[in-house]
Amino acid sequence: EVFARKVDEVLPEKNFLLEKFFGKAPLDRDAIVEEYSAYAETLARYRGCASTLLDREIRAGRNLLFEGAQGALLDIDHGTYPFVTSSSTVAGGACIGTGIGPRHIDQVIGISKAYVTRVGSGPFPTELDDEMGDALRNAGQEFGSTTGRPRRCGWFDAVALREAVRTSGLTGLAITKLDVLNELETIKICTGYSYRGDLLEEFPRDFEILSECKPVYEQLDGWGSDISGVRSLEELPAAARSYLDRLAEVTGCPLVLVSVGPRRDQTIQISNPFA
């Protein structure tokens, strides 16, 4: 009855627009109510309060895992505005979206590639608009899955990641696609920004400042070998381990996972964040 009443409220206006402005036939009220009432019956058993359900599971002693989408710097409040999305993408968004209080969150794992990518417009201090950028893009298959649009690629940006560590309160970091760097002789990490002669170690909030920042790099040796078959941290080449150690140091966040390929068995557990 509620649905039928709402259809009655809005349908006259929609049909007026369809007929008078677009020259289309009006929608049939009874057909709409019948069709969508059938959908409602099918979906009714899934209806309920997700927040209450999750709270019940927590009280029963069960573990919950929330997964976020999009990068921390796309956050509507804490991202690189105006190049952001329409919602909260930092870890606090899990509480907002689920209705679970923050005291129930005891581990926050951030995920970052061993290099940096960005989709679409926006500031990107470490972007590689050259052959190296093309090499990363091709090795990492950094193309949109639907559109095939090439992603922008660059060196690892510790300044940006420290911002994500802070705004999301990360307790651990998972580094993915380490194998994409296999063939590189040298690898760079951005540890700060140069802005009009000053060294910035914190991520600038002002877009105009950020757009003028130049990366300050430190250079590490590459490992020059295929690590896709490695299954433990100890098996990694010394240069790869040094790179990972340095990422943990410059971000101030311990590493818990590292992947050397796309398959599940190619993820190396450094420590168990869910223990």
Steps between C-alpha positions, in 0.01 A plus 500: 500500500781741584672434167175543305433829676847630414454399137172693495680806636778518240364328188271781375794741475722241329230410250440868426868543414506182293197601294539876466878540475627170361199381301504160670216279622411533868604234749233262625443541872359152568775327301768681701342412835456135401855459368680661791277344764622163371858616543420609854373153589822344372722742691296518821698231681819703456352809660621607842732725696860421406636694797298291745604177331869593513476605864343165583790318332755708692330424831512131408878526476528469124754683289385743233697618197398822326640585157523855373505623143709769329810670635530706817592811301164483323319560830240776480635671813867401514587443136650711222189712454348562247643179353311277741203266514166569670549300819741417781776264384723511808468219756249699705258454213456139612334623818288752312386245244427212737375672813766329712676719756876564462588322824425171325771560238829361629698447178518726194694361206585736215572369152750663267674396182881494500470802272220756456211528255226755457187491287382823342602855583662628815842581645760224469848618606682173417330439164730356233398637164779318318626155401526394864134587553412296192707209631319501835164530325567206270661276764219569746224487238384840619207546267132545587326163506193639322627790291860393444601851602869514605561587864756761599805338661782627719751419770396413855394818683573470872368852568155412366502163674593654834191715459291187445662333801402798712146561376407132512699408811666207327640223719651308210578531132458252215726560201377357170656454156858487624573274203424785258837649598690178415692630200601841632868571570418784738184592687406837646300594808365851550574597861412870482386784275694803386288815497657833406828402662345349814489131589152377590471170684127530566234478232381853412128566527506792258444379145694792354802412714473130421484567128839678521673235711791306355595159638816452704625149432731250653624225273530130580642208307259277314518121523483418130344157539160331491350478849158368398587154633616621842280389789676641807667824597832321551500377139482851357820651358686723745422809291127423507508457877691828533235674291220365721689593817544852370130531415415411859751755630393795284127440554527427872275198456598131536449271202272202554452365147679521167390356168728382220226416252123502443419157646407438862799272552727786393425703813768479768389542860754692703285506811140398563291815544195291591654289775 
